[in-house]
Amino acid sequence: MIKKYLPWLLVAAFIIIQFFQIDRTNPSYEKTKDFFANTQVPDDMKMAITNSCYDCHSHEVSYPWYTYINPVGWWVKGHVNEGIGKLNFSEWTNYTTQKKQQKLGECADRVEATEMPLLPYIIAHSDARLTEKARADLVAWFNKQATK
């Protein structure tokens, strides 16, 4: 009996969860606190950081069309919340000098280990994909900044 109705129950559940959408609004923040406003960043590094990091580690998240489909939207929002919780480039000046250095060192480590950007993000955002050279350059730049 349940096997007969299971597909319909799954469709109904899928439809119902669409009514519980994520909040896609970015919080307002002072642009003067942003990483780029407070750090001299070469254009190529700025582009790499913007394309590969800012969607999950700043208040400048761009939510694509697929975030309107749950449970994908919930999953993406969870990743964004986790990312901002670990590193928020939009609140850069709130970090102490020691914390900034630590965060930049962590950025270098995570990028070098190919842990960042996350694979699902790279699949959905081809401009976030880093070539080996771009990855090495970004790691070197993060490491240099972490020792300043």
Contacts in CASP RR format, 6 or more apart in sequence:
PFRMAT RR
TARGET T0000
AUTHOR 0000-0000-0000
METHOD contacts of the structure
MODEL  1
MIKKYLPWLLVAAFIIIQFFQIDRTNPSYEKTKDFFANTQVPDDMKMAIT
NSCYDCHSHEVSYPWYTYINPVGWWVKGHVNEGIGKLNFSEWTNYTTQKK
QQKLGECADRVEATEMPLLPYIIAHSDARLTEKARADLVAWFNKQATK
17 70 0 8 1.000
17 71 0 8 1.000
18 69 0 8 1.000
18 70 0 8 1.000
20 70 0 8 1.000
21 68 0 8 1.000
21 70 0 8 1.000
21 73 0 8 1.000
22 63 0 8 1.000
22 67 0 8 1.000
22 70 0 8 1.000
22 73 0 8 1.000
22 74 0 8 1.000
22 76 0 8 1.000
22 77 0 8 1.000
23 77 0 8 1.000
24 61 0 8 1.000
24 63 0 8 1.000
24 67 0 8 1.000
26 59 0 8 1.000
26 60 0 8 1.000
26 61 0 8 1.000
27 59 0 8 1.000
28 59 0 8 1.000
29 59 0 8 1.000
29 90 0 8 1.000
29 91 0 8 1.000
31 37 0 8 1.000
32 38 0 8 1.000
32 93 0 8 1.000
33 90 0 8 1.000
33 91 0 8 1.000
33 92 0 8 1.000
33 93 0 8 1.000
33 94 0 8 1.000
34 58 0 8 1.000
34 89 0 8 1.000
34 90 0 8 1.000
34 92 0 8 1.000
35 41 0 8 1.000
35 49 0 8 1.000
35 58 0 8 1.000
35 89 0 8 1.000
35 90 0 8 1.000
35 92 0 8 1.000
36 46 0 8 1.000
36 89 0 8 1.000
37 92 0 8 1.000
38 92 0 8 1.000
38 93 0 8 1.000
39 92 0 8 1.000
39 145 0 8 1.000
41 49 0 8 1.000
42 141 0 8 1.000
44 134 0 8 1.000
44 137 0 8 1.000
45 137 0 8 1.000
45 138 0 8 1.000
45 141 0 8 1.000
48 130 0 8 1.000
48 134 0 8 1.000
48 137 0 8 1.000
48 138 0 8 1.000
49 89 0 8 1.000
49 138 0 8 1.000
51 125 0 8 1.000
51 127 0 8 1.000
51 128 0 8 1.000
52 111 0 8 1.000
52 116 0 8 1.000
52 117 0 8 1.000
52 128 0 8 1.000
52 130 0 8 1.000
52 138 0 8 1.000
53 89 0 8 1.000
53 107 0 8 1.000
53 116 0 8 1.000
53 117 0 8 1.000
54 60 0 8 1.000
54 61 0 8 1.000
54 89 0 8 1.000
55 61 0 8 1.000
55 62 0 8 1.000
55 80 0 8 1.000
55 121 0 8 1.000
55 125 0 8 1.000
55 128 0 8 1.000
56 79 0 8 1.000
56 80 0 8 1.000
56 82 0 8 1.000
56 83 0 8 1.000
56 84 0 8 1.000
56 117 0 8 1.000
56 118 0 8 1.000
56 121 0 8 1.000
57 83 0 8 1.000
57 84 0 8 1.000
57 86 0 8 1.000
57 87 0 8 1.000
57 88 0 8 1.000
57 89 0 8 1.000
58 84 0 8 1.000
58 88 0 8 1.000
58 89 0 8 1.000
58 90 0 8 1.000
59 84 0 8 1.000
59 88 0 8 1.000
59 90 0 8 1.000
59 91 0 8 1.000
60 90 0 8 1.000
61 80 0 8 1.000
63 76 0 8 1.000
64 124 0 8 1.000
66 72 0 8 1.000
66 73 0 8 1.000
66 76 0 8 1.000
66 124 0 8 1.000
67 73 0 8 1.000
67 76 0 8 1.000
67 77 0 8 1.000
79 118 0 8 1.000
79 121 0 8 1.000
87 103 0 8 1.000
87 106 0 8 1.000
87 107 0 8 1.000
88 94 0 8 1.000
92 100 0 8 1.000
95 103 0 8 1.000
101 145 0 8 1.000
101 146 0 8 1.000
101 147 0 8 1.000
101 148 0 8 1.000
102 146 0 8 1.000
104 142 0 8 1.000
104 143 0 8 1.000
104 145 0 8 1.000
104 146 0 8 1.000
105 142 0 8 1.000
105 143 0 8 1.000
105 146 0 8 1.000
107 116 0 8 1.000
107 142 0 8 1.000
108 138 0 8 1.000
108 139 0 8 1.000
108 140 0 8 1.000
108 142 0 8 1.000
108 143 0 8 1.000
108 146 0 8 1.000
110 116 0 8 1.000
111 130 0 8 1.000
111 135 0 8 1.000
111 138 0 8 1.000
111 139 0 8 1.000
111 142 0 8 1.000
112 135 0 8 1.000
112 139 0 8 1.000
114 135 0 8 1.000
117 125 0 8 1.000
117 128 0 8 1.000
117 130 0 8 1.000
121 128 0 8 1.000
122 128 0 8 1.000
122 129 0 8 1.000
130 138 0 8 1.000
END
